[in-house]
Amino acid sequence: MVKSTITPEEFESTIRWLQDPQKSMAIRFRALFTLKNIGGESAIDHIGKVLFEDDSALLKHECAYCLGQMQDF
C-alpha cells in the first residue's frame, strides 16, 4: 500500500536526511526523490538549499534535475 500523505514530522526527517552529509548517498537520493514527489514551496526551498550548499557534485546534479522535473517555481 502506498502512503498518500506525509506527516510534518516525516517531512522534517526527510529534509534532515537530504541535508546530512553523513548519510549514505542512497538515503540522500531517496529523501530527494521523496521531496520531489511531495512537491510544494518548502520542498523546492530545501532542494535548492542542497543544490547551492552541498559538496557533492552528483547530489547537486540530481537536485537540479528534480527541480526541473517539478516545474513549480
N, C-alpha and C positions, 0 to 999 in steps of 0.2 A: 504494500500500500504506500502510495506517495503522499507525503505530508503536504498539505496545501497552504499552510500558514506557518509562520515562524514567530516565536515569542521575542520580545525585546531582549531578553537575556541571551537567547540563542543568536540573535543578530549581533549583539555586542561581542559574544565569544567568537563569532565568525570573523569580525573585524580584527580582533586581537590575534587570531591565528594568521590572518593575512599579513599583518604588520610585524609579526615576531620573526626576526631573522634566525632565531634558534630552532624554529620549527623546520621540519623537512620540507623540501620543495613540493613534494606530493601533497602535503597538508595545506600548504600555502596556495597551491593551484586549486585544490578542492574549495578552499574558502573563497578564492577569487571568482570561480565559476558559480558558486552559490550566490554571491553578491550580484553577479551579472544577471542571474536568473530572477532574483528578487527585484532588482531594479530600484528606481527612485533616486531622489536627490542625495540622500545620505549615502547610499551605496556608491554613487558616482563620486561623491566627495572623497570617500575613503580609498577607492580605487585610484583616483587621481593623486592622492597624497603618496601612495606607494609608488606610483609612476614617477614622481619627481624626487622622492627621498630615498628609495631603496638602493642598495648597492648592486643588486643582481640585474644584469642586462637582460637575462632571459625572462625574469619576472616582470620587468618593465615592459618588455615587448608584449607579453601576454596581457598586461594591464591595458596597454594601448589598443590591442586587438579587441578586448572586451568592451572598452569604452566605445569603440567604433561600432561594434555589434549592438550595443544598447541603443544607439541613435536617439538619445533622450536628453541631450544637452545643447 
